[in-house]
Amino acid sequence: MQRGKRTYGTGQLSLIGNVYHVRYYDAAGIRRSESTGTDDEGKASRYLVKRLGQIAAGQIVEPKKNVGAMAKAYFNHLEVKAAAVDQGLPEPTRAWRSKTKKRNYRQQLRRWELHLEDHFAGARKVLSNHLNEYITARREEKAKDPTIQRELSLLQKILNHSNIQNPPKFPRLQESLPRQGFTEDAQFEELLTHIVDKGVRGIALLAFRYGFRKEELQNLLCRQVNLTDRTLNLYKGTTKNSTSRKIVLDDESLGAIKEALKGKGPDDYVFTWTTGNKKGKRIRDFRECWKDACKAAKLPQLLFHDLRRSAVRRMVRRGVPTLVARRISGHLTDAIFHLYDITSDQDLEEAAEKIGQKLGNPITTGTTENSSRSWP
């Protein structure tokens, strides 16, 4: 081993400033470079020998680098992913996906810079007590547990991206209870009568019937609708989880789609404003319209996303098999799907009636010995 030179398989020592650095090739043939943290050539040489011994023994060598360097590598990776959009998608869809990915990148980077960086950037190893100290500090800053959980999830992704050995066990904080909002058929029909704009009305109808996400409907192109087959196609790149979906439309939904498609080309948006000074433009922000309709229908607390829960609940109670309903709504797992299948008091009452029935016989209230039993 010679300083400043490399004999194959022996690595290299280099004095940079007052500190020795080592360079070597790992078991995968990837060139590694790291600081030894010392100005003693003997110690640096022993450090390199130890690294080469680990490689020869088949051990995974983890070069010394702090979490800040890991974060930089992770965000470089995230930035590349944000810029990668399927060029086979129509131009309007590409623009939407690119904007969404870049927004996600900025949100993650901001989360790191505002909170995680000060606590972890200089650390070479993250231990469980470091995580606990971070949680305590953030709680003192009045941050909610769900917010802290998102921040720790980002830190975990950063560490996983660098394939560190023996990562710490991340605590699982209490998440907020899932929202329980939904609406029944009669309430929704009343709500529709108060939505003046036909475009917004069509978006609400499809969300209630099939559980579409708002962004999926806002960015739906005419080319994604096949009137002959009565189908609506969400291909890869137009959904949140990048999985394609195909939905067969019922008569009322098909009628709303046909009305929305009149006079439009393949790359035009299906749902556009039909009233007001934005008439003919894509429906982006319809919060005021939605808020006014909910207030008029006496459903002031109803969120648009509650229609997605309503759709899942509605499909299950109409006997649509769970697997089919999941494919329609776009949920990847049963666990998440069932979170959207909200149980109401009416469901519990109907269950009580069914539980009380004997097989083949309705419930009777006679004066027989069994029926007149008194319970303590």
Secondary structure, 3 states (H helix, E strand, C coil): CCECCCECCCEEEEEECCEEEEEEECCCCCEEEEECCCCCHHHHHHHHHHHHHHHHCCCCCCCCCCHHHHHHHHHHHHHHHHHCCCCCCCHHHHHHHHHHHHHHHHHHHHHHHHHHHHHHCCCCCCCHHHHHHHHHHHHHCCCCHHHHHHHHHHHHHHHHHCCCCCCCCCCCCCCCCCCCCCCCHHHHHHHHHCCCCHHHHHHHHHHHHHCCCHHHHHCCEHHHEECCCCEEEECCCCCCCCCCEEEECCHHHHHHHHHHHCCCCCCCECCECCCCCCCCCECCCCHHHHHHHHHHCCCCCCCCCHHHHHHHHHHHHCCCCHHHHHHHHCCCCHHHHHHHCCCCHHHHHHHHHHHHCECCECCCCCCCCCCCCCCC
